């Protein structure tokens, strides 16, 4: 009998423990169950974020037909906007405008027709603006030159994020034309160019961007024009009264500095082969004359021995030998045997012309010139 009483007491103790435990477990849910079971609306299935200029595009992807509205939050839920879905499915693009330039985190919450809301879907993106634009620089024309009636432009390397450059000019029929210059293009030749030349570069900070950033036009000055017959409106100066008043580098053999202005492209000024760059030569016109461009002929009397034609060069002009104005400066002179007509980037009236050579295309220490002159626009 004692044994039975002990068993009953033990069983009762176990039952009390179980009931007490169950009661505590229910305590965790009673607060929620009192308000009924939580029902969540369907979440969006994906979001593609495409940056723009002070705006952003969210491509919202929805597969469920149980979403009435999607609310987009940003700035830590301080700003929001609603997108009507109306129980449809598919792609729902939404542009958010007037945004500050910075990184953003967007939270997309769905609502169904019963007012149930979903857990948030998170997406991040960046908005670009003036700070990005102010850090951009136009791709530039390094040099413009005329050979056999064709205007050629050599371009500097394309900056990062450049999509293309635009070139605007008037052709020989009087029509204004616009060309796109791709980043991989290094030169542009215009056989129908008549007048005017502007260029600018367009940028995209991201491959998915919805806006491009366009810089201001750069106007090239000092360019000659063509007349109605297609002839260039330029006049080369005669060299009868010209002289060399100063130079560095000496000469190699009988290739004297005066050969560079003797009117014979087959004669050459060749610096002393034992010296090294830089070199310069100063030419006296005898009086001040307007200078709109340079006529230049590389050495052509000995092409079999290789060409160390000038590469980095600069022309300066002045009315005395102590004050100079840069009228054209090139990091890379066109590497050609053709006679060049190079429009100046600054137009002056001067008595003296100083030509500086800083390097050659073959990397040799010496330099040489075939023929050099100047022109003015009629």
Buried (B, 14 or more C-beta within 10 A) or exposed (E): EEEEEEEEEEEEEEEEEEEEEEEEEEEEEEEEEEEEEEEEBBBBEEBBBBBBBBBBBBBBEBEBEBBBBBBBBBEEEEEEEEBEBEEEBEEBEBEBEEBEBEEBEBBBBBBBEEEBBBEBBEBEBBBBBEEBBEEBEBBBBBBBBBBEEEBBBBBBEBBEBBBBBBBBBBBBEEEEBEBEBEBEBEEBEBEBBBBBBBBBBBBBBBEBBBBBBBBEEBEBEBBBBBEEEEEBEBEEBEBEEBEBEEBBBBBBEEBBBBBBBBEEBEBBBBBBEEBEBBBBBBBBBEEBBEBBBBBBBBBBBEEEEEBBBBBBBBBBBBBEEEEBBBBBBBBBBBEBBBBBBBBBBBBBEBBBBBBBBBBBBEEBBBBBBBBBBBBBBE
